[in-house]
């Protein structure tokens, strides 16, 4: 038996995709997946560095796994924290055998402990590496790396680089190899897919092609200014009218201060355009509370927007000052306690809205994909971030069933299979 590996992944879905490709690369080199980090010959930590709390979690995880690994096991750190502060990390954590920038080999041979991209160690194109079989009936597929935007709060372009879109044939080949029922397309700036290839607006065509290969295709996430009518219509036509819109705030002055575009009125117009095409559409967004210069008027505008928009799902985050970003130099800082108070105020309102929208589904019939025994999802729920539809344990994971929603419990729903439709729709996708 070959040497064993364990990959610990922190952060966003894009990191999960990178970890899958790393696993495929290691398995191609003869490694086998260990049952735990303590049993592995090689432990890899794929880190997150988006905000301060994520960096702290990454360092804590590195130290915990270093202590837990067995004698002789090697520890490699990669991912966003390695890309953003790799040299400093290598100096500060002698416990780590190698700190490897994104796309660098994670195995250990001769060479420096800090391996930045562009060093003489051969670089790996992670997006083109093989992936192991998906453990769930869904999978993320990363269609681009990097970002060309300059949002005031975000440091990602500084260490992930400019946008680099993958060629469509490569993406479609990966989709076909995965053999899952649902593919979730991800990128830092999804709607800008293809611009760097001289083909702006290419996402709509890609979505249509992916929809021909899988039962469901979902997108995470979209800048509202890039949501063209063509893309909107394409998403609706796939039968998965789920729209994850990157808004961050709705007060026009504050949005400008964030170095972004739009305001609450424009966002509501776009949401209305979505619901005119698909009244059943599910909408999600995220907002930052406590960005420098945020006022009580800005907070009132956000509360008013949440009430008017009636979004299904909302993520709320306190502002985190990131080194190297535009926001660091801004005056009128908002006290952390005040930012949290505003966040809680928004969360209380949105929890009521989400519960109300979920309760309104009681009595409807929904097609659900069974992810695991007892847990399924309709098109309204993205895995891992939204609620679930609780179903009987006997429904087979990987299959679709039509259920009647009988109750709601906060973000979750209870679904009862329709007797005359269960057999026809619960066959695992792989067996079709």
C-alpha positions, 0 to 999 in steps of 0.5 A: 500500500502506498503512503496515505494523505489527509487534507483539511480544508478551510474556507469557501467552496473554491478551496474545496475544489482545490482540495479535490484536485490536490487529492486527485494529484496525490492519488495519481502519485500513489497516495491513498486517503487516510481515515484521519489526520492522525493516521496519515503520512502526509497532512495537508491544510488548505487554508483560508485568509479572507478575513482575520478570523479565518486566518486565526482559524487556519493557524489554530488548525495547523497547530492542532494537526501538527500536534495530532499527527503521528511521528514521522508524518509530514505537514504541508500548508497551502491555500490562501494563507500560504499565498498571502503570507507564506514566507512569514508563515514558514518562519513563524511555524517551524512545525510545518514541513512545507508552505506551498503557494496555491498550485504548487506541489504538496509532496516533500522533496529537496527544496525550500520550506516556502514555495511561492508560485513562480519558484523553480519548483514546477507549478501545478494547474490544479484545475486540470488535475483529476478529482476523486469520485464525489462523496455526495450527489453534487459537486463544486466546479471552479470555472475561473481563478482570480479576480479583476475587481477592486472591492474596497474590503477584499484582498483576494486579487492581491494573492489570487491574481487576475481573473483566469477563465478555464476553457469550456471544453475542460470544464465540461469534461470535468462535469462529465467525469464527476457523474453527479446529479448537481453541479455548482459552478463557482469562481471569485467573479462568476459572471465575468467568466470568459472576459479574459478569453475575449468572450464576455457573456460566455457564462450563459452559454456555459450554463446551458451546456452544463445543464445538458449534462446534469439534472441541476446546475447552480451558480455561486455567486453573481454580481448584480451588475453582471446579471444580464437578461440573457444569463437570467433567462438561461438560469431560469430555463435550467429549472434551477431559479436560484440566484446568489447575488453579491450585494454587500450593502444597499446604501448608495454612498456606502456602496461607492465607498466599497468601490462597488456599483448599484444601490437598493433601488437598482437591486430591487429592480433586478430582483423584480425582474427575476421574480417576473420571470420565475415567481418561485425563484429563491434569492440569497445575498450577503451583507457587510456590517460596520464598513468605515463610514457606515451611518445609522441612515445606512443601517436603516436603508439596509433594514428597509431593503431586507423588508422590501426584498424578502430574500430567502437566504442572507449571510451577514458579516462584520467588517474585517480590516484587511491589510493592503485593501482600500478600506484600511485607509478610510476614516470614520471607523465603526466600533466593532460592538456597534457593527455587531449590534447592527448585524444582530438587528438585521439577523433578527429581521431576516430570520423572521423573513426566512421563516415566513418564506419557508412556512409559505411552502407548506402544502406544495410539491417539490422535487428534491435531491437526496444528499444523504439519509434523511436530508434532501434539497429542492432547487431552493437550497444550496448545500451547506449554506441553506436549510434542508428538506428532511425526508424519510431515511429510506429514500436513497441518496443520489436520487430524486423524489417528489415530496409534499412539504408538510411542515417548516422548522425555521430554515428547514422543511419536512417532506413526505414522499408522494406514494405514486411518484417515489419509485419513479424518481428515487433511482440513483442518478448514476444508475440511470 
